[in-house]
């Protein structure tokens, strides 16, 4: 299993990934992929649920759909990025929208990465592995 800094120790905890997606089947499938790669995950099927669950879970990574009910993923990312507990959290836009304009908007909203659906296991593995290495390196330097 991978290691990261979810508990602040930088050593023995599994990287935590919160998946914010209103399509329950897609959320669960993404969760299974994340778990298969050796990481812990938590699902939030709405912005409201994400806001309620995020502080107790303290994710290292947040993967988020952009087309959410009640609040766009852009706005939710901006809101979550204001939380001091999430200062080191990596935000990934997970969307069917892959045009240059959408990529620009996700960057402006504070997303670190932009994945276009459908997700491919290899791309997800590469991205999460890179994030994990970066988090571990940052933890070792603290």
N, CA, C and O atoms as CSV, one atom per row, in Angstrom:
chain,resi,resn,atom,element,x,y,z
A,1,UNK,N,N,0.828,-1.187,0.000
A,1,UNK,CA,C,0.000,0.000,0.000
A,1,UNK,C,C,0.868,1.244,0.000
A,1,UNK,O,O,1.993,1.228,0.500
A,2,UNK,N,N,0.334,2.333,-0.570
A,2,UNK,CA,C,1.077,3.576,-0.622
A,2,UNK,C,C,1.096,4.274,0.723
A,2,UNK,O,O,0.247,4.036,1.582
A,3,UNK,N,N,2.075,5.132,0.883
A,3,UNK,CA,C,2.138,5.923,2.107
A,3,UNK,C,C,2.042,7.391,1.757
A,3,UNK,O,O,2.429,7.810,0.666
A,4,UNK,N,N,1.528,8.161,2.684
A,4,UNK,CA,C,1.425,9.600,2.486
A,4,UNK,C,C,1.317,10.264,3.838
A,4,UNK,O,O,1.705,9.692,4.856
A,5,UNK,N,N,0.789,11.471,3.847
A,5,UNK,CA,C,0.818,12.262,5.058
A,5,UNK,C,C,-0.563,12.550,5.621
A,5,UNK,O,O,-0.733,13.584,6.267
A,6,UNK,N,N,-1.531,11.721,5.421
A,6,UNK,CA,C,-2.885,12.010,5.879
A,6,UNK,C,C,-2.964,12.247,7.371
A,6,UNK,O,O,-3.804,13.023,7.826
A,7,UNK,N,N,-2.111,11.598,8.142
A,7,UNK,CA,C,-2.148,11.800,9.591
A,7,UNK,C,C,-1.073,12.772,10.059
A,7,UNK,O,O,-0.886,12.977,11.258
A,8,UNK,N,N,-0.366,13.368,9.098
A,8,UNK,CA,C,0.662,14.329,9.446
A,8,UNK,C,C,1.994,13.696,9.806
A,8,UNK,O,O,2.964,14.412,10.055
A,9,UNK,N,N,2.065,12.380,9.839
A,9,UNK,CA,C,3.304,11.721,10.246
A,9,UNK,C,C,4.295,11.587,9.108
A,9,UNK,O,O,5.499,11.484,9.339
A,10,UNK,N,N,3.789,11.589,7.866
A,10,UNK,CA,C,4.659,11.444,6.718
A,10,UNK,C,C,5.205,10.047,6.555
A,10,UNK,O,O,6.080,9.834,5.716
A,11,UNK,N,N,4.717,9.068,7.335
A,11,UNK,CA,C,5.352,7.781,7.261
A,11,UNK,C,C,4.470,6.596,7.029
A,11,UNK,O,O,4.685,5.882,6.049
A,12,UNK,N,N,3.493,6.336,7.858
A,12,UNK,CA,C,2.840,5.042,7.827
A,12,UNK,C,C,1.375,5.059,7.428
A,12,UNK,O,O,0.708,4.033,7.561
A,13,UNK,N,N,0.857,6.146,6.957
A,13,UNK,CA,C,-0.553,6.171,6.616
A,13,UNK,C,C,-0.749,6.083,5.111
A,13,UNK,O,O,0.112,6.491,4.332
A,14,UNK,N,N,-1.872,5.555,4.724
A,14,UNK,CA,C,-2.222,5.398,3.322
A,14,UNK,C,C,-2.770,6.725,2.802
A,14,UNK,O,O,-3.511,7.412,3.505
A,15,UNK,N,N,-2.412,7.081,1.586
A,15,UNK,CA,C,-2.909,8.313,0.989
A,15,UNK,C,C,-4.432,8.263,0.908
A,15,UNK,O,O,-5.012,7.262,0.487
A,16,UNK,N,N,-5.063,9.349,1.313
A,16,UNK,CA,C,-6.524,9.442,1.354
A,16,UNK,C,C,-7.027,10.255,0.168
A,16,UNK,O,O,-6.540,11.353,-0.103
A,17,UNK,N,N,-8.012,9.698,-0.534
A,17,UNK,CA,C,-8.573,10.334,-1.722
A,17,UNK,C,C,-10.073,10.509,-1.519
A,17,UNK,O,O,-10.792,9.531,-1.319
A,18,UNK,N,N,-10.547,11.754,-1.570
A,18,UNK,CA,C,-11.983,12.010,-1.533
A,18,UNK,C,C,-12.460,12.171,-2.968
A,18,UNK,O,O,-11.877,12.925,-3.748
A,19,UNK,N,N,-13.529,11.454,-3.307
A,19,UNK,CA,C,-14.104,11.497,-4.645
A,19,UNK,C,C,-15.456,12.186,-4.535
A,19,UNK,O,O,-16.359,11.691,-3.860
A,20,UNK,N,N,-15.593,13.333,-5.202
A,20,UNK,CA,C,-16.837,14.097,-5.181
A,20,UNK,C,C,-17.456,13.978,-6.566
A,20,UNK,O,O,-16.978,14.575,-7.531
A,21,UNK,N,N,-18.516,13.206,-6.645
A,21,UNK,CA,C,-19.147,12.854,-7.928
A,21,UNK,C,C,-20.611,12.541,-7.667
A,21,UNK,O,O,-20.923,11.726,-6.799
A,22,UNK,N,N,-21.520,13.185,-8.413
A,22,UNK,CA,C,-22.946,12.967,-8.175
A,22,UNK,C,C,-23.489,11.714,-8.856
A,22,UNK,O,O,-24.582,11.263,-8.514
A,23,UNK,N,N,-22.763,11.148,-9.799
A,23,UNK,CA,C,-23.170,9.891,-10.424
A,23,UNK,C,C,-22.646,8.761,-9.536
A,23,UNK,O,O,-21.450,8.471,-9.527
A,24,UNK,N,N,-23.554,8.129,-8.793
A,24,UNK,CA,C,-23.136,7.164,-7.778
A,24,UNK,C,C,-22.351,5.993,-8.361
A,24,UNK,O,O,-21.362,5.555,-7.772
A,25,UNK,N,N,-22.782,5.484,-9.512
A,25,UNK,CA,C,-22.079,4.350,-10.122
A,25,UNK,C,C,-20.655,4.745,-10.520
A,25,UNK,O,O,-19.709,3.990,-10.297
A,26,UNK,N,N,-20.514,5.920,-11.101
A,26,UNK,CA,C,-19.185,6.398,-11.492
A,26,UNK,C,C,-18.325,6.676,-10.260
A,26,UNK,O,O,-17.130,6.379,-10.254
A,27,UNK,N,N,-18.929,7.243,-9.222
A,27,UNK,CA,C,-18.194,7.498,-7.975
A,27,UNK,C,C,-17.670,6.191,-7.394
A,27,UNK,O,O,-16.508,6.106,-6.996
A,28,UNK,N,N,-18.522,5.176,-7.345
A,28,UNK,CA,C,-18.119,3.889,-6.777
A,28,UNK,C,C,-17.038,3.224,-7.621
A,28,UNK,O,O,-16.086,2.660,-7.081
A,29,UNK,N,N,-17.180,3.290,-8.938
A,29,UNK,CA,C,-16.171,2.709,-9.821
A,29,UNK,C,C,-14.821,3.400,-9.639
A,29,UNK,O,O,-13.783,2.741,-9.577
A,30,UNK,N,N,-14.843,4.717,-9.553
A,30,UNK,CA,C,-13.608,5.464,-9.318
A,30,UNK,C,C,-13.004,5.073,-7.973
A,30,UNK,O,O,-11.790,4.910,-7.851
A,31,UNK,N,N,-13.857,4.926,-6.971
A,31,UNK,CA,C,-13.390,4.497,-5.650
A,31,UNK,C,C,-12.712,3.145,-5.704
A,31,UNK,O,O,-11.674,2.938,-5.075
A,32,UNK,N,N,-13.290,2.232,-6.446
A,32,UNK,CA,C,-12.685,0.899,-6.567
A,32,UNK,C,C,-11.316,0.976,-7.240
A,32,UNK,O,O,-10.378,0.291,-6.833
A,33,UNK,N,N,-11.207,1.820,-8.280
A,33,UNK,CA,C,-9.911,1.986,-8.945
A,33,UNK,C,C,-8.872,2.536,-7.970
A,33,UNK,O,O,-7.741,2.055,-7.914
A,34,UNK,N,N,-9.271,3.545,-7.207
A,34,UNK,CA,C,-8.369,4.148,-6.222
A,34,UNK,C,C,-7.947,3.104,-5.190
A,34,UNK,O,O,-6.773,3.018,-4.830
A,35,UNK,N,N,-8.907,2.317,-4.719
A,35,UNK,CA,C,-8.615,1.271,-3.738
A,35,UNK,C,C,-7.700,0.196,-4.334
A,35,UNK,O,O,-6.788,-0.292,-3.668
A,36,UNK,N,N,-7.952,-0.163,-5.587
A,36,UNK,CA,C,-7.137,-1.168,-6.260
A,36,UNK,C,C,-5.672,-0.711,-6.363
A,36,UNK,O,O,-4.755,-1.532,-6.378
A,37,UNK,N,N,-5.476,0.600,-6.432
A,37,UNK,CA,C,-4.125,1.161,-6.499
A,37,UNK,C,C,-3.474,1.277,-5.123
A,37,UNK,O,O,-2.324,1.700,-5.009
A,38,UNK,N,N,-4.219,0.897,-4.073
A,38,UNK,CA,C,-3.642,0.855,-2.735
A,38,UNK,C,C,-3.936,2.050,-1.855
A,38,UNK,O,O,-3.305,2.220,-0.811
A,39,UNK,N,N,-4.888,2.887,-2.261
A,39,UNK,CA,C,-5.195,4.088,-1.501
A,39,UNK,C,C,-6.557,3.965,-0.827
A,39,UNK,O,O,-7.404,3.175,-1.244
A,40,UNK,N,N,-6.751,4.753,0.215
A,40,UNK,CA,C,-8.028,4.834,0.907
A,40,UNK,C,C,-8.902,5.853,0.170
A,40,UNK,O,O,-8.384,6.809,-0.408
A,41,UNK,N,N,-10.212,5.654,0.188
A,41,UNK,CA,C,-11.078,6.636,-0.459
A,41,UNK,C,C,-12.355,6.835,0.340
A,41,UNK,O,O,-12.768,5.984,1.128
A,42,UNK,N,N,-12.957,7.978,0.109
A,42,UNK,CA,C,-14.262,8.312,0.669
A,42,UNK,C,C,-15.054,8.975,-0.441
A,42,UNK,O,O,-14.527,9.804,-1.182
A,43,UNK,N,N,-16.326,8.606,-0.555
A,43,UNK,CA,C,-17.202,9.180,-1.572
A,43,UNK,C,C,-18.054,10.285,-0.980
A,43,UNK,O,O,-18.502,10.196,0.163
A,44,UNK,N,N,-18.273,11.324,-1.767
A,44,UNK,CA,C,-19.248,12.363,-1.455
A,44,UNK,C,C,-20.065,12.557,-2.729
A,44,UNK,O,O,-19.518,12.882,-3.782
A,45,UNK,N,N,-21.368,12.355,-2.625
A,45,UNK,CA,C,-22.226,12.392,-3.806
A,45,UNK,C,C,-22.827,13.767,-4.069
A,45,UNK,O,O,-23.605,13.936,-5.008
A,46,UNK,N,N,-22.471,14.749,-3.245
A,46,UNK,CA,C,-22.969,16.118,-3.430
A,46,UNK,C,C,-21.991,17.094,-2.790
A,46,UNK,O,O,-21.203,16.710,-1.925
A,47,UNK,N,N,-22.038,18.354,-3.210
A,47,UNK,CA,C,-21.204,19.353,-2.540
A,47,UNK,C,C,-21.507,19.441,-1.044
A,47,UNK,O,O,-20.593,19.601,-0.234
A,48,UNK,N,N,-22.774,19.338,-0.678
A,48,UNK,CA,C,-23.162,19.407,0.737
A,48,UNK,C,C,-22.484,18.291,1.531
A,48,UNK,O,O,-21.918,18.537,2.596
A,49,UNK,N,N,-22.543,17.072,1.013
A,49,UNK,CA,C,-21.907,15.946,1.697
A,49,UNK,C,C,-20.393,16.142,1.770
A,49,UNK,O,O,-19.775,15.835,2.790
A,50,UNK,N,N,-19.802,16.646,0.705
A,50,UNK,CA,C,-18.352,16.881,0.697
A,50,UNK,C,C,-17.962,17.875,1.786
A,50,UNK,O,O,-16.992,17.655,2.511
A,51,UNK,N,N,-18.710,18.957,1.901
A,51,UNK,CA,C,-18.413,19.973,2.911
A,51,UNK,C,C,-18.559,19.416,4.319
A,51,UNK,O,O,-17.815,19.801,5.221
A,52,UNK,N,N,-19.514,18.510,4.513
A,52,UNK,CA,C,-19.718,17.893,5.829
A,52,UNK,C,C,-18.610,16.894,6.167
A,52,UNK,O,O,-18.192,16.801,7.321
A,53,UNK,N,N,-18.139,16.155,5.179
A,53,UNK,CA,C,-17.213,15.041,5.421
A,53,UNK,C,C,-15.730,15.403,5.345
A,53,UNK,O,O,-14.896,14.698,5.913
A,54,UNK,N,N,-15.397,16.474,4.662
A,54,UNK,CA,C,-13.995,16.734,4.325
A,54,UNK,C,C,-13.111,16.962,5.553
A,54,UNK,O,O,-11.975,16.486,5.581
A,55,UNK,N,N,-13.594,17.664,6.546
A,55,UNK,CA,C,-12.736,17.964,7.705
A,55,UNK,C,C,-12.447,16.721,8.536
A,55,UNK,O,O,-11.335,16.560,9.037
A,56,UNK,N,N,-13.421,15.854,8.687
A,56,UNK,CA,C,-13.196,14.634,9.447
A,56,UNK,C,C,-12.314,13.638,8.721
A,56,UNK,O,O,-11.631,12.832,9.353
A,57,UNK,N,N,-12.324,13.689,7.398
A,57,UNK,CA,C,-11.550,12.736,6.601
A,57,UNK,C,C,-10.128,13.237,6.320
A,57,UNK,O,O,-9.192,12.440,6.251
A,58,UNK,N,N,-9.969,14.521,6.162
A,58,UNK,CA,C,-8.666,15.138,5.881
A,58,UNK,C,C,-7.955,14.480,4.692
A,58,UNK,O,O,-6.903,13.864,4.863
A,59,UNK,N,N,-8.529,14.610,3.487
A,59,UNK,CA,C,-7.942,13.951,2.318
A,59,UNK,C,C,-6.620,14.577,1.882
A,59,UNK,O,O,-6.388,15.774,2.051
A,60,UNK,N,N,-5.773,13.740,1.322
A,60,UNK,CA,C,-4.548,14.208,0.675
A,60,UNK,C,C,-4.856,14.680,-0.741
A,60,UNK,O,O,-4.207,15.583,-1.269
A,61,UNK,N,N,-5.866,14.043,-1.345
A,61,UNK,CA,C,-6.270,14.323,-2.719
A,61,UNK,C,C,-7.787,14.431,-2.757
A,61,UNK,O,O,-8.491,13.658,-2.107
A,62,UNK,N,N,-8.285,15.398,-3.523
A,62,UNK,CA,C,-9.719,15.493,-3.790
A,62,UNK,C,C,-9.903,15.423,-5.296
A,62,UNK,O,O,-9.402,16.270,-6.036
A,63,UNK,N,N,-10.634,14.397,-5.743
A,63,UNK,CA,C,-11.012,14.251,-7.149
A,63,UNK,C,C,-12.461,14.703,-7.251
A,63,UNK,O,O,-13.319,14.205,-6.522
A,64,UNK,N,N,-12.743,15.650,-8.155
A,64,UNK,CA,C,-14.052,16.264,-8.157
A,64,UNK,C,C,-14.599,16.463,-9.567
A,64,UNK,O,O,-13.903,16.938,-10.465
A,65,UNK,N,N,-15.860,16.087,-9.734
A,65,UNK,CA,C,-16.596,16.386,-10.954
A,65,UNK,C,C,-16.848,17.892,-11.002
A,65,UNK,O,O,-16.897,18.543,-9.958
A,66,UNK,N,N,-17.006,18.442,-12.190
A,66,UNK,CA,C,-17.298,19.871,-12.309
A,66,UNK,C,C,-18.790,20.151,-12.353
A,66,UNK,O,O,-19.238,21.193,-11.874
A,67,UNK,N,N,-19.570,19.231,-12.924
A,67,UNK,CA,C,-21.009,19.429,-13.062
A,67,UNK,C,C,-21.766,18.816,-11.904
A,67,UNK,O,O,-22.390,17.765,-12.048
A,68,UNK,N,N,-21.711,19.470,-10.755
A,68,UNK,CA,C,-22.366,18.963,-9.546
A,68,UNK,C,C,-23.686,19.685,-9.311
A,68,UNK,O,O,-23.847,20.826,-9.746
A,69,UNK,N,N,-24.632,19.044,-8.633
A,69,UNK,CA,C,-25.914,19.694,-8.349
A,69,UNK,C,C,-25.783,20.729,-7.229
A,69,UNK,O,O,-25.186,20.457,-6.188
A,70,UNK,N,N,-26.343,21.905,-7.453
A,70,UNK,CA,C,-26.391,22.915,-6.404
A,70,UNK,C,C,-25.179,23.823,-6.321
A,70,UNK,O,O,-25.290,24.953,-5.845
A,71,UNK,N,N,-24.033,23.358,-6.769
A,71,UNK,CA,C,-22.801,24.151,-6.741
A,71,UNK,C,C,-21.834,23.526,-7.737
A,71,UNK,O,O,-21.626,22.313,-7.730
A,72,UNK,N,N,-21.253,24.339,-8.577
A,72,UNK,CA,C,-20.313,23.785,-9.554
A,72,UNK,C,C,-19.043,23.299,-8.863
A,72,UNK,O,O,-18.707,23.739,-7.764
A,73,UNK,N,N,-18.357,22.395,-9.521
A,73,UNK,CA,C,-17.075,21.935,-9.013
A,73,UNK,C,C,-16.062,23.065,-8.915
A,73,UNK,O,O,-15.204,23.066,-8.034
A,74,UNK,N,N,-16.168,24.032,-9.830
A,74,UNK,CA,C,-15.281,25.197,-9.769
A,74,UNK,C,C,-15.474,25.934,-8.441
A,74,UNK,O,O,-14.512,26.234,-7.734
A,75,UNK,N,N,-16.750,26.221,-8.118
A,75,UNK,CA,C,-17.050,26.960,-6.885
A,75,UNK,C,C,-16.709,26.145,-5.639
A,75,UNK,O,O,-16.206,26.689,-4.656
A,76,UNK,N,N,-16.981,24.842,-5.682
A,76,UNK,CA,C,-16.663,23.997,-4.534
A,76,UNK,C,C,-15.153,23.944,-4.303
A,76,UNK,O,O,-14.699,23.977,-3.159
A,77,UNK,N,N,-14.387,23.864,-5.366
A,77,UNK,CA,C,-12.924,23.866,-5.234
A,77,UNK,C,C,-12.462,25.168,-4.583
A,77,UNK,O,O,-11.653,25.146,-3.655
A,78,UNK,N,N,-12.971,26.296,-5.067
A,78,UNK,CA,C,-12.592,27.589,-4.474
A,78,UNK,C,C,-12.910,27.619,-2.983
A,78,UNK,O,O,-12.105,28.089,-2.179
A,79,UNK,N,N,-14.083,27.117,-2.621
A,79,UNK,CA,C,-14.516,27.114,-1.224
A,79,UNK,C,C,-13.617,26.214,-0.368
A,79,UNK,O,O,-13.175,26.616,0.708
A,80,UNK,N,N,-13.353,25.008,-0.849
A,80,UNK,CA,C,-12.521,24.070,-0.094
A,80,UNK,C,C,-11.081,24.561,0.036
A,80,UNK,O,O,-10.429,24.317,1.052
A,81,UNK,N,N,-10.592,25.241,-0.977
A,81,UNK,CA,C,-9.205,25.731,-0.939
A,81,UNK,C,C,-9.010,26.804,0.135
A,81,UNK,O,O,-7.876,27.107,0.504
A,82,UNK,N,N,-10.092,27.372,0.631
A,82,UNK,CA,C,-10.004,28.378,1.698
A,82,UNK,C,C,-9.794,27.740,3.073
A,82,UNK,O,O,-9.431,28.430,4.025
A,83,UNK,N,N,-10.020,26.437,3.182
A,83,UNK,CA,C,-9.884,25.735,4.460
A,83,UNK,C,C,-8.408,25.491,4.769
A,83,UNK,O,O,-7.699,24.875,3.973
A,84,UNK,N,N,-7.950,25.967,5.910
A,84,UNK,CA,C,-6.530,25.820,6.255
A,84,UNK,C,C,-6.111,24.353,6.363
A,84,UNK,O,O,-4.962,24.014,6.081
A,85,UNK,N,N,-7.045,23.477,6.775
A,85,UNK,CA,C,-6.729,22.048,6.900
A,85,UNK,C,C,-6.444,21.399,5.549
A,85,UNK,O,O,-5.868,20.313,5.485
A,86,UNK,N,N,-6.846,22.068,4.471
A,86,UNK,CA,C,-6.678,21.505,3.130
A,86,UNK,C,C,-5.568,22.210,2.347
A,86,UNK,O,O,-5.492,22.088,1.124
A,87,UNK,N,N,-4.720,22.937,3.047
A,87,UNK,CA,C,-3.671,23.718,2.380
A,87,UNK,C,C,-2.750,22.850,1.523
A,87,UNK,O,O,-2.278,23.300,0.479
A,88,UNK,N,N,-2.491,21.622,1.948
A,88,UNK,CA,C,-1.590,20.734,1.206
A,88,UNK,C,C,-2.328,19.715,0.344
A,88,UNK,O,O,-1.702,18.863,-0.287
A,89,UNK,N,N,-3.648,19.801,0.315
A,89,UNK,CA,C,-4.455,18.857,-0.463
A,89,UNK,C,C,-4.306,19.145,-1.949
A,89,UNK,O,O,-4.289,20.302,-2.369
A,90,UNK,N,N,-4.199,18.090,-2.735
A,90,UNK,CA,C,-4.103,18.201,-4.189
A,90,UNK,C,C,-5.502,18.030,-4.768
A,90,UNK,O,O,-6.189,17.054,-4.464
A,91,UNK,N,N,-5.926,18.982,-5.604
A,91,UNK,CA,C,-7.255,18.969,-6.203
A,91,UNK,C,C,-7.163,18.544,-7.667
A,91,UNK,O,O,-6.371,19.080,-8.441
A,92,UNK,N,N,-8.001,17.560,-8.024
A,92,UNK,CA,C,-8.037,17.038,-9.388
A,92,UNK,C,C,-9.443,17.207,-9.937
A,92,UNK,O,O,-10.398,16.678,-9.370
A,93,UNK,N,N,-9.578,17.942,-11.039
A,93,UNK,CA,C,-10.855,18.021,-11.743
A,93,UNK,C,C,-11.015,16.718,-12.514
A,93,UNK,O,O,-10.103,16.279,-13.214
A,94,UNK,N,N,-12.180,16.112,-12.377
A,94,UNK,CA,C,-12.491,14.848,-13.047
A,94,UNK,C,C,-13.777,15.099,-13.821
A,94,UNK,O,O,-14.857,15.159,-13.233
A,95,UNK,N,N,-13.663,15.248,-15.147
A,95,UNK,CA,C,-14.789,15.746,-15.915
A,95,UNK,C,C,-14.773,15.244,-17.350
A,95,UNK,O,O,-13.743,14.797,-17.854
A,96,UNK,N,N,-15.902,15.322,-17.985
A,96,UNK,CA,C,-16.002,15.013,-19.401
A,96,UNK,C,C,-15.606,16.199,-20.263
A,96,UNK,O,O,-15.519,16.081,-21.485
A,97,UNK,N,N,-15.369,17.329,-19.639
A,97,UNK,CA,C,-15.032,18.558,-20.351
A,97,UNK,C,C,-13.522,18.694,-20.464
A,97,UNK,O,O,-12.845,18.929,-19.464
A,98,UNK,N,N,-12.988,18.548,-21.673
A,98,UNK,CA,C,-11.541,18.550,-21.837
A,98,UNK,C,C,-10.990,19.662,-22.707
A,98,UNK,O,O,-9.792,19.690,-22.990
A,99,UNK,N,N,-11.852,20.588,-23.139
A,99,UNK,CA,C,-11.396,21.662,-24.009
A,99,UNK,C,C,-10.461,22.610,-23.257
A,99,UNK,O,O,-10.453,22.653,-22.026
A,100,UNK,N,N,-9.678,23.363,-24.019
A,100,UNK,CA,C,-8.700,24.291,-23.434
A,100,UNK,C,C,-9.369,25.276,-22.480
A,100,UNK,O,O,-8.803,25.597,-21.435
A,101,UNK,N,N,-10.552,25.757,-22.817
A,101,UNK,CA,C,-11.260,26.711,-21.952
A,101,UNK,C,C,-11.588,26.087,-20.600
A,101,UNK,O,O,-11.450,26.742,-19.566
A,102,UNK,N,N,-12.019,24.833,-20.598
A,102,UNK,CA,C,-12.321,24.163,-19.329
A,102,UNK,C,C,-11.053,23.942,-18.507
A,102,UNK,O,O,-11.075,24.073,-17.283
A,103,UNK,N,N,-9.974,23.616,-19.160
A,103,UNK,CA,C,-8.698,23.439,-18.455
A,103,UNK,C,C,-8.232,24.766,-17.840
A,103,UNK,O,O,-7.697,24.795,-16.732
A,104,UNK,N,N,-8.443,25.850,-18.573
A,104,UNK,CA,C,-8.092,27.170,-18.044
A,104,UNK,C,C,-8.946,27.494,-16.820
A,104,UNK,O,O,-8.438,27.988,-15.813
A,105,UNK,N,N,-10.244,27.214,-16.911
A,105,UNK,CA,C,-11.150,27.496,-15.795
A,105,UNK,C,C,-10.830,26.646,-14.566
A,105,UNK,O,O,-10.919,27.131,-13.438
A,106,UNK,N,N,-10.458,25.386,-14.776
A,106,UNK,CA,C,-10.116,24.554,-13.616
A,106,UNK,C,C,-8.851,25.078,-12.941
A,106,UNK,O,O,-8.764,25.097,-11.713
A,107,UNK,N,N,-7.881,25.499,-13.733
A,107,UNK,CA,C,-6.656,26.062,-13.148
A,107,UNK,C,C,-6.977,27.336,-12.368
A,107,UNK,O,O,-6.456,27.540,-11.271
A,108,UNK,N,N,-7.827,28.187,-12.927
A,108,UNK,CA,C,-8.210,29.428,-12.241
A,108,UNK,C,C,-8.962,29.146,-10.941
A,108,UNK,O,O,-8.846,29.908,-9.981
A,109,UNK,N,N,-9.727,28.064,-10.906
A,109,UNK,CA,C,-10.501,27.716,-9.704
A,109,UNK,C,C,-9.619,27.118,-8.610
A,109,UNK,O,O,-10.040,27.024,-7.457
A,110,UNK,N,N,-8.402,26.715,-8.962
A,110,UNK,CA,C,-7.492,26.172,-7.961
A,110,UNK,C,C,-7.199,24.690,-8.086
A,110,UNK,O,O,-6.543,24.117,-7.216
A,111,UNK,N,N,-7.671,24.060,-9.147
A,111,UNK,CA,C,-7.346,22.652,-9.362
A,111,UNK,C,C,-5.884,22.530,-9.779
A,111,UNK,O,O,-5.368,23.365,-10.522
A,112,UNK,N,N,-5.228,21.486,-9.295
A,112,UNK,CA,C,-3.841,21.215,-9.661
A,112,UNK,C,C,-3.738,20.383,-10.939
A,112,UNK,O,O,-2.776,20.507,-11.698
A,113,UNK,N,N,-4.748,19.528,-11.169
A,113,UNK,CA,C,-4.739,18.613,-12.315
A,113,UNK,C,C,-6.134,18.538,-12.916
A,113,UNK,O,O,-7.123,18.872,-12.263
A,114,UNK,N,N,-6.205,18.093,-14.176
A,114,UNK,CA,C,-7.464,17.995,-14.913
A,114,UNK,C,C,-7.480,16.645,-15.633
A,114,UNK,O,O,-6.715,16.438,-16.575
A,115,UNK,N,N,-8.341,15.732,-15.199
A,115,UNK,CA,C,-8.502,14.432,-15.861
A,115,UNK,C,C,-9.813,14.424,-16.632
A,115,UNK,O,O,-10.848,14.853,-16.123
A,116,UNK,N,N,-9.756,13.930,-17.865
A,116,UNK,CA,C,-10.955,13.847,-18.691
A,116,UNK,C,C,-11.524,12.439,-18.602
A,116,UNK,O,O,-10.805,11.452,-18.757
A,117,UNK,N,N,-12.835,12.362,-18.348
A,117,UNK,CA,C,-13.526,11.073,-18.306
A,117,UNK,C,C,-13.685,10.570,-19.732
A,117,UNK,O,O,-13.811,11.381,-20.651
A,118,UNK,N,N,-13.683,9.271,-19.945
A,118,UNK,CA,C,-13.570,8.233,-18.934
A,118,UNK,C,C,-12.141,8.146,-18.401
A,118,UNK,O,O,-11.175,8.417,-19.115
A,119,UNK,N,N,-12.033,7.764,-17.140
A,119,UNK,CA,C,-10.722,7.611,-16.514
A,119,UNK,C,C,-10.077,6.318,-16.980
A,119,UNK,O,O,-10.739,5.288,-17.106
A,120,UNK,N,N,-8.799,6.384,-17.229
A,120,UNK,CA,C,-8.035,5.199,-17.585
A,120,UNK,C,C,-7.131,4.849,-16.412
A,120,UNK,O,O,-6.477,5.720,-15.839
A,121,UNK,N,N,-7.102,3.578,-16.064
A,121,UNK,CA,C,-6.359,3.120,-14.899
A,121,UNK,C,C,-4.903,3.577,-14.938
A,121,UNK,O,O,-4.373,4.033,-13.925
A,122,UNK,N,N,-4.255,3.461,-16.086
A,122,UNK,CA,C,-2.843,3.820,-16.181
A,122,UNK,C,C,-2.630,5.299,-15.888
A,122,UNK,O,O,-1.692,5.663,-15.179
A,123,UNK,N,N,-3.498,6.153,-16.432
A,123,UNK,CA,C,-3.369,7.596,-16.201
A,123,UNK,C,C,-3.603,7.925,-14.735
A,123,UNK,O,O,-2.889,8.744,-14.156
A,124,UNK,N,N,-4.603,7.289,-14.134
A,124,UNK,CA,C,-4.894,7.511,-12.718
A,124,UNK,C,C,-3.741,7.016,-11.854
A,124,UNK,O,O,-3.343,7.686,-10.901
A,125,UNK,N,N,-3.210,5.857,-12.181
A,125,UNK,CA,C,-2.083,5.288,-11.436
A,125,UNK,C,C,-0.866,6.206,-11.513
A,125,UNK,O,O,-0.208,6.456,-10.502
A,126,UNK,N,N,-0.570,6.704,-12.701
A,126,UNK,CA,C,0.577,7.601,-12.867
A,126,UNK,C,C,0.393,8.881,-12.057
A,126,UNK,O,O,1.309,9.317,-11.361
A,127,UNK,N,N,-0.796,9.482,-12.150
A,127,UNK,CA,C,-1.036,10.743,-11.457
A,127,UNK,C,C,-1.009,10.568,-9.944
A,127,UNK,O,O,-0.326,11.321,-9.249
A,128,UNK,N,N,-1.741,9.586,-9.427
A,128,UNK,CA,C,-1.765,9.383,-7.976
A,128,UNK,C,C,-0.395,8.961,-7.449
A,128,UNK,O,O,-0.010,9.352,-6.347
A,129,UNK,N,N,0.336,8.174,-8.219
A,129,UNK,CA,C,1.685,7.785,-7.808
A,129,UNK,C,C,2.621,8.981,-7.720
A,129,UNK,O,O,3.422,9.083,-6.792
A,130,UNK,N,N,2.516,9.883,-8.688
A,130,UNK,CA,C,3.327,11.101,-8.671
A,130,UNK,C,C,2.966,11.973,-7.475
A,130,UNK,O,O,3.845,12.508,-6.801
A,131,UNK,N,N,1.664,12.114,-7.215
A,131,UNK,CA,C,1.214,12.909,-6.064
A,131,UNK,C,C,1.726,12.288,-4.771
A,131,UNK,O,O,2.208,12.996,-3.886
A,132,UNK,N,N,1.622,10.976,-4.661
A,132,UNK,CA,C,2.082,10.282,-3.455
A,132,UNK,C,C,3.574,10.535,-3.216
A,132,UNK,O,O,3.982,10.823,-2.092
A,133,UNK,N,N,4.378,10.428,-4.264
A,133,UNK,CA,C,5.821,10.674,-4.129
A,133,UNK,C,C,6.090,12.108,-3.691
A,133,UNK,O,O,6.960,12.353,-2.855
A,134,UNK,N,N,5.350,13.051,-4.251
A,134,UNK,CA,C,5.514,14.457,-3.884
A,134,UNK,C,C,5.147,14.684,-2.427
A,134,UNK,O,O,5.860,15.386,-1.710
A,135,UNK,N,N,4.034,14.093,-1.978
A,135,UNK,CA,C,3.619,14.240,-0.581
A,135,UNK,C,C,4.630,13.603,0.364
A,135,UNK,O,O,4.944,14.166,1.413
A,136,UNK,N,N,5.136,12.438,-0.002
A,136,UNK,CA,C,6.136,11.769,0.841
A,136,UNK,C,C,7.423,12.582,0.926
A,136,UNK,O,O,8.031,12.683,1.991
A,137,UNK,N,N,7.832,13.156,-0.195
A,137,UNK,CA,C,9.046,13.977,-0.207
A,137,UNK,C,C,8.845,15.212,0.665
A,137,UNK,O,O,9.732,15.580,1.436
A,138,UNK,N,N,7.688,15.851,0.547
A,138,UNK,CA,C,7.401,17.038,1.362
A,138,UNK,C,C,7.376,16.665,2.839
A,138,UNK,O,O,7.844,17.433,3.680
A,139,UNK,N,N,6.832,15.491,3.163
A,139,UNK,CA,C,6.781,15.038,4.552
A,139,UNK,C,C,8.161,14.755,5.111
A,139,UNK,O,O,8.428,15.016,6.284
A,140,UNK,N,N,9.026,14.227,4.283
A,140,UNK,CA,C,10.386,13.915,4.729
A,140,UNK,C,C,11.202,15.182,4.967
A,140,UNK,O,O,12.124,15.193,5.783
A,141,UNK,N,N,10.854,16.250,4.244
A,141,UNK,CA,C,11.590,17.508,4.377
A,141,UNK,C,C,11.136,18.318,5.575
A,141,UNK,O,O,11.829,19.248,5.988
A,142,UNK,N,N,9.982,17.984,6.144
A,142,UNK,CA,C,9.455,18.749,7.291
A,142,UNK,C,C,10.152,18.374,8.565
A,142,UNK,O,O,9.837,18.917,9.624
